[in-house]
């Protein structure tokens, strides 16, 4: 989370987030609403701090009919279009320098990527995935990362009934990618998984400790956070200064 303290709205990390799971939509001719939703404790910690890099967020609580016991936490801010610099499409990535590219990819992975450590045969494999419904975007990103960073990813096309395709980095390629992004990756759970695997990979952690961490932080049924569905509980501890309300939102931000 402290990684985010060094960022501003003008960093390319924010464009990565906007191309990931942060939603930007016009609300008036002069304004954007920038928002992100989560059901997880780590998501609350991450998105609350990310939104603060833009301005103090308002928070909305909601539930859904199919999952009435799950509380969704949505952070949002309103910002003038002049104050939000990231209206470009993904083609702008080709103009980024190396550091801007690292920040962009980090923002994309933090918001809409996954970091996993899975047992395959007798070894544990490290994997970083970036999901998108736009396969052309993933192909473009794969080529840019290979050209600039020398790291090779592969694309797994979404199957019938599955919306997203995935740009996947496995094994040594994932290790190389994390080493490039290490100073900017900020999502607590994704960073912990990565750091634990790197310590094990570099023989700085005994296997018994590594296995304990793998069990503690592993994915369950596709969830990216073992504490998923406890977002509201965490919010009372993590964001005491944040504007909160339930039901229909009444924005306490002013477009400026």
C-alpha positions in Angstrom: 0.0 0.0 0.0 2.9 2.4 0.8 3.9 2.1 -2.9 0.8 4.1 -3.7 1.9 7.1 -1.6 4.4 8.0 -4.2 1.9 8.1 -7.0 -0.3 11.0 -8.3 -3.2 11.1 -10.8 -0.6 11.9 -13.5 1.3 8.7 -13.2 0.8 6.1 -15.9 -0.1 3.6 -13.1 -3.5 5.4 -13.1 -4.0 4.7 -16.8 -3.2 1.0 -16.1 -5.9 1.0 -13.4 -8.4 2.7 -15.7 -7.7 0.0 -18.4 -8.2 -2.6 -15.6 -10.9 -2.6 -13.0 -11.3 1.1 -12.3 -14.3 2.5 -14.1 -14.2 6.0 -15.6 -17.5 7.5 -17.0 -18.7 11.0 -17.8 -21.4 12.3 -15.5 -21.7 15.8 -16.8 -20.2 17.6 -19.8 -17.3 18.8 -17.5 -16.9 15.8 -15.2 -15.9 12.2 -14.8 -16.9 9.7 -12.1 -14.0 7.4 -11.3 -15.0 4.3 -9.3 -13.9 0.8 -8.2 -15.9 -2.0 -6.4 -14.7 -4.8 -4.2 -16.0 -7.5 -1.8 -12.6 -8.3 -0.3 -10.7 -7.0 2.7 -7.5 -6.5 0.7 -9.5 -4.8 -2.0 -10.8 -2.2 0.5 -7.3 -1.5 1.7 -6.0 -1.1 -1.8 -8.9 0.8 -3.6 -9.4 3.2 -0.7 -5.8 4.2 -0.9 -5.7 4.3 -4.7 -8.7 6.6 -4.8 -7.0 8.9 -2.2 -4.3 9.5 -4.8 -7.0 11.3 -6.8 -9.0 12.8 -4.0 -10.9 11.8 -0.9 -13.4 9.1 -2.0 -17.0 8.6 -1.2 -18.1 5.0 -0.4 -21.3 3.2 -1.3 -22.5 -0.1 0.2 -24.8 -2.4 -1.8 -26.0 -6.0 -2.0 -27.3 -8.1 -5.0 -30.3 -10.4 -5.2 -28.3 -13.5 -6.1 -25.8 -13.0 -3.2 -27.8 -11.1 -0.5 -25.3 -11.8 2.2 -22.4 -10.3 0.3 -21.7 -6.6 0.8 -20.2 -4.8 -2.2 -18.1 -1.7 -1.4 -17.7 0.9 -4.1 -15.3 3.8 -3.9 -15.8 6.7 -6.2 -14.7 10.3 -6.8 -15.9 13.0 -9.1 -13.3 14.9 -11.1 -13.3 17.6 -13.8 -12.2 16.3 -17.2 -9.4 18.8 -17.1 -8.0 17.2 -14.0 -8.1 13.6 -15.4 -5.3 13.2 -18.0 -6.0 9.6 -19.0 -8.6 9.7 -21.8 -6.4 8.0 -24.4 -6.8 4.4 -25.7 -4.2 1.8 -25.2 -2.2 2.8 -28.3 -0.5 5.5 -26.2 1.4 2.8 -24.4 3.8 2.6 -27.3 5.0 6.1 -26.4 5.9 5.3 -22.8 9.4 5.1 -21.6 10.5 2.0 -19.6 9.5 3.4 -16.2 6.1 4.6 -17.5 5.5 1.2 -19.0 6.4 -0.5 -15.6 3.9 1.7 -13.8 1.2 1.1 -16.4 1.5 -2.7 -16.3 1.6 -2.6 -12.4 -1.7 -0.6 -12.3 -3.3 -3.0 -14.7 -2.2 -6.1 -12.7 -3.1 -4.6 -9.4 -6.7 -3.8 -10.5 -7.5 -6.5 -13.0 -4.8 -9.1 -12.9 -4.0 -12.2 -10.8 -0.9 -13.6 -9.1 -0.9 -17.3 -8.3 1.3 -19.9 -6.9 0.1 -23.4 -7.9 1.5 -26.9 -7.6 2.1 -28.6 -10.9 3.4 -32.1 -10.7 6.2 -31.8 -8.1 7.0 -28.1 -8.4 5.2 -24.9 -7.6 4.7 -22.5 -10.5 4.5 -18.8 -10.3 2.0 -17.1 -12.7 0.9 -13.6 -13.5 -2.3 -13.1 -15.6 -3.9 -10.0 -17.1 -7.5 -10.5 -18.1 -9.4 -8.5 -20.8 -12.4 -9.0 -23.1 -10.3 -7.2 -25.7 -8.0 -9.8 -27.2 -6.4 -7.2 -29.5 -5.4 -5.1 -26.5 -3.8 -8.2 -24.9 -1.9 -8.9 -28.1 -0.7 -5.3 -28.2 0.4 -5.4 -24.6 2.1 -8.8 -25.0 4.2 -7.4 -27.9 5.1 -4.2 -26.1 6.3 -6.1 -23.0 8.3 -8.5 -25.2 9.8 -5.6 -27.2 10.7 -3.3 -24.2 11.3 -5.7 -21.4 12.3 -8.9 -23.2 9.6 -11.0 -21.4 7.4 -13.4 -23.3 3.8 -13.9 -22.5 1.1 -16.1 -24.1 -2.6 -15.5 -24.7 -5.3 -17.9 -23.6 -8.4 -17.1 -25.5 -11.7 -17.0 -23.6 -13.8 -20.1 -24.0 -17.5 -20.1 -24.9 -19.3 -18.6 -22.0 -16.2 -17.0 -20.6 -16.0 -13.3 -21.3 -12.3 -12.6 -20.9 -9.1 -13.8 -22.6 -5.9 -13.8 -20.5 -2.3 -12.6 -21.1 -0.3 -15.1 -19.1 3.2 -15.1 -17.8 4.4 -18.4 -16.3 7.5 -19.7 -14.5 10.7 -17.8 -15.2 8.8 -15.2 -17.4 6.5 -14.4 -14.5 9.6 -14.1 -12.2 11.2 -11.7 -14.7 8.0 -9.6 -15.0 7.6 -9.3 -11.2 11.3 -8.2 -10.8 10.6 -5.4 -13.4 7.4 -4.3 -11.6 8.5 -4.9 -8.0 8.9 -1.3 -7.0 5.3 -0.4 -8.3 3.1 -3.4 -7.6 0.9 -2.3 -4.7 -2.1 -4.7 -4.1 -1.3 -6.3 -0.7 -2.3 -9.9 -1.6 -0.6 -9.9 -5.0 2.5 -8.4 -3.6 2.7 -10.9 -0.6 2.2 -13.9 -2.9 5.0 -12.6 -5.2 7.4 -11.8 -2.4 6.8 -15.2 -0.7 7.5 -17.1 -4.0 10.6 -15.0 -4.7 12.1 -15.7 -1.3 11.4 -19.4 -1.8 12.8 -19.3 -5.4 16.0 -17.6 -4.2 16.3 -20.2 -1.4 15.8 -17.6 1.3 12.8 -19.4 2.8 12.5 -23.0 4.0 10.0 -25.1 2.2 7.9 -25.7 5.3 7.4 -22.0 5.7 6.7 -21.5 2.0 4.0 -24.2 2.1 2.4 -22.6 5.1 2.2 -19.3 3.2 0.9 -21.0 0.1 -2.0 -22.6 2.0 -2.7 -19.3 3.8 -2.8 -17.2 0.7 -4.1 -19.5 -2.0 -7.0 -18.8 -4.2 -10.4 -20.4 -3.5 -12.8 -21.1 -6.3 -11.4 -18.3 -8.4 -11.3 -15.7 -5.7 -8.2 -13.4 -5.5 -8.4 -12.9 -1.8 -8.9 -15.5 0.9 -10.7 -12.9 2.9 -13.2 -12.1 0.1 -16.7 -11.0 1.2 -15.5 -9.3 4.3 -15.0 -5.9 2.7 -17.5 -4.0 5.0 -15.8 -5.3 8.1 -12.4 -4.1 7.0 -13.7 -0.7 5.9 -14.6 0.3 9.5 -11.0 -0.2 10.4 -9.2 0.8 7.2 -11.0 4.0 6.1 -12.4 5.9 9.2 -12.0 9.3 7.4 -13.8 8.2 4.2 -17.3 9.4 3.5 -19.6 6.3 3.7 -23.3 5.7 3.1 -25.6 2.9 2.0 -28.4 2.8 -0.5 -28.5 5.2 -3.4 -25.4 7.4 -3.5 -25.4 11.0 -2.7 -22.1 12.3 -3.8 -20.1 14.4 -1.3 -17.4 15.1 -3.9 -17.6 18.2 -6.1 -16.4 18.2 -9.6 -13.3 20.4 -9.7 
